[in-house]
Structure formats: structure tokens, C-alpha cells
């Protein structure tokens, strides 16, 4: 199904983005799924989001793609120094360094007051820390802005944790399940979880 939907796209292939996707594959770095990215780009356009914070920047694929498509500004945080250096090189190659700020830091240890306010916060960091990311960054999300959390269905295992044999994997999945319940019931947000890609939550800040 994903291949069919991709075949309908009318965009001219971007050599740099294709190269980054190949780079991610060779480095075994996961990148956002095509259908999830397209959905987020449309959200950004509809909301006219001007400033985006990305937690878990990887090698820069999401930030570059989003800025190319929506002309927004992205601040991207990546904890791994090696991935951060690759991301910086990719951002320079894209010619978008003036629109993408790449920070090498542990997002949970970062001082947020200097970052300003954001229209959207995209969370794709360590899955077991989603509640901590939410608590850390919710105050720099504008009212009317939104969080997007990726991988909330975690390969379908969130719906059926009893089938998981690995104890560590089961603990991770239970943390994701707990976060899903929490964010769906937070009355300060209007949240829906969509079965796009590996499952995403859209949480709109109401107050």
C-alpha cells in the first residue's frame, strides 16, 4: 500500500534527500515513514506553523524535508554526537543552514528558556522517555500549537504486549502504552492517535 501511494506522488525526486535515505539505511538509522511525513507536512501548512522543535534529529532527514516543503524554521536536538555531525553536513549540503538549527545535546538536560516558543514539537527520541519530553517542553509550545509523537504503536506490539517475549521490549512497550493513556486523557490537549506509519499522536494544546 505504501509503495502504491508513493507512486502517485508528483514531486520531482530530490537527489540529496534520496542520498540521505540511503545513508540512513547504510547506517541503520531509522527515519520517518513517507506517509507520516506527508501528514505532518500538511498539518504544518494548515496550521501555518512557523517554528518547529524536533526532539531526536537523527541525520537531518526530517528537518531538511520539512523546511524544503513548508518553508518553516526548525530547531533540531540530537543527543548522539556522531549523528549530529552527519546531520550538520547534510544540512549544509541542503543550503538550509539558515533555517535549521541543529543542537547536540540531551534534550532532557537542555535549558529551554533560550529556545523561545514553538508552533509544533515533533517527538521522535527515546520512546521510553516520551512523558519526560512532554513534561519538559510543554511550556514552550504555544496555545493552539501541537505535539506530534511518532512510533506510538511500535510495530503493532503496543496493541498486543502479551505476545512479546523479550522482557526489556515488554517494559518499553508498557511505557509507550502508559504514555498513550496519559496523553489521551490530558484535558489540556485534544489528542488523537492515528495508525499512520508506526502510529502517531497529534496533541493540540487547548490552554
N, C-alpha and C positions, 0 to 999 in steps of 0.2 A: 504493500500500500504506500509506504513512504517513497519508494522508487517511482511509483506512478505519479504521485503528487509532485515530486521533484521534476519529473519530465514535463509537467505543464508550465513550469516557471519560464518566464520570458526574459529574465535577466541575462545579460551577457556574462559569461563566466569570467571571474576575476582571477588572473594568474597568481597574484600574491595570496589571496585567500585560499585558493586551491593548494598552493605550496605550503601554507600554514597547516592546512588539514592533513596533508601528507606528513609534515613534520610532527604533528601531534600523534599520528598513527605510529610513526617510527619510534617516537619517544615514549609511547604508551601513556600519553597524557589525554584524558577524556576531554572532549569538547561538547558544547551544547548541540543537541539534535536539531536538524534543519527545521522541522515543524514547530518546535518550541521557540526557536529564534525568530521565525516568521511571525508567530503570535505576539511575541514581546515587541517586535518592531512596530506592529500595528497598534499595540497598546500605547507605545511611546508617541506615535503620530496622533492618535485620537486624543490623548491627554495633553498633547503639546508639551511633553516633558522636556525641560531644558538641561537639567543637571541629573546625572545618574551616578550612583555609587555601586561598584561591583566588588563583592567580597569573594575572593577566590579567582584571581585573574588569569591563572594558568600562563599560557604563552601569548596571550593577547588577542585571540581569535574573536571572542565576543565583543570586546571593546572596539576593535577595528571595524568589524562588520556593522555594528550598531551605528557608529559615527558616520560611516560611509552612507548608510541608508537613511538616517534620520537627522543628520547634521547637529546632533546634540553634543554635550560635553560629558566625558566620562572620567571619573576618578576610580582607579582600579587598585585593589590591595591584594598582594600575593605574598604569602609567608615564605615560600621556598626561593632562596636566592638564585639558584640556577634557572628556574623557570622565569623569575623576574628579569634576569639578564636577557633571556631569549625573547621575552615579551618586549623589552625595550628596543631590541634590534628590529623586531617585526614592526613595531610602532614607527620607528624611524624610517623604515623602508616604505611604509604606507604613506608617508608625508603628512601624518595626522598628529604629530607630536604636540602641536599647539592646542589640540582639542582633547588629548588623552593624558591624564596624569597617572603615572604608574608608581606605586609605593610598595617598597619591600619591607613588610612588617607583619607581625602577628596582629590581626585585626582586633583581637580582644584586649591587647595591651596598648592599643593606639589611643592617643588623646584626640577626642572627637571635636572639641570646641573649635579647632582651627579649620575644620573641613567645610563649615557652612551648612546650609540646608539643601536637601535634595528632593527632587520630584519623584524619584524612583530609586529603590535599593534592591539590587539583584543579588541574591544569596546563593552561592554555589561552592561554599567552602566545606569544611569537615562536617559531615551530615549529623554526627552526634552532638554538635555544638550549635544547632540552629536556634534553640531557645536562648542561648547565651548571646548569639549575634543579634537576635531580635531585641533583647533587653538592652544591649549595648548601644544600638544605633537608632532605636525608635524615636528618640527625642530630636534627631536631626532629619527626620522625614517630615515634610510639610503636611499639614492637614489637607486632605484631598489627594495627597500622593499615595504611592502604593509600594508594598513589598512584593517581590516575586521570589519564591523559594523553589529551587529545582530539585529533582530526584526524590520526591516525596512518596513515590510508590515503590522505589528501589527494586527494579527488575521484577515487579509483581509480588515480591516477598512480604511487603507490608500487609497485604491482604491475607496472607496465609503464613504467619510466622511459625506455626506448628510444623511446617514441612522443612524448616531449616535445621540442618544437622550441626553446624558449627556454633559453639557457644558464643564466641565473640561476635559472629554475624547476627545471631539472635538478639544479643544485647543491643547492637547497633540498630537493628530493625525496631526493637521495642522503644528505643529513644525517639526514632522517627515517628512511630505510632503515637507516642505521648505528645510530641510536638504538634502533630496533626490535630489531635483532640484539643490541645490548648489553643492553637491559633483559630480554629473554627468556632471556639466559644468565647473569644475575647470580644467583648461588646464595644470596644473602641475601634474595631475593624469590621469591615464587611468582607468576608473571605469565602472563596470557592476553590476547591481543588479540582483540577482538570486532568483527564487521562491523556495528556499530550506528552510525547516523548517518554520520559521516565516518571511523569507525574509532576505537575507544578501547582503551587498555590498562588493565587492573586489575592492579596490582602490590602484593601483600601482603607486608609486612615480616616476615620469619621470625625475625630475630635482629639 
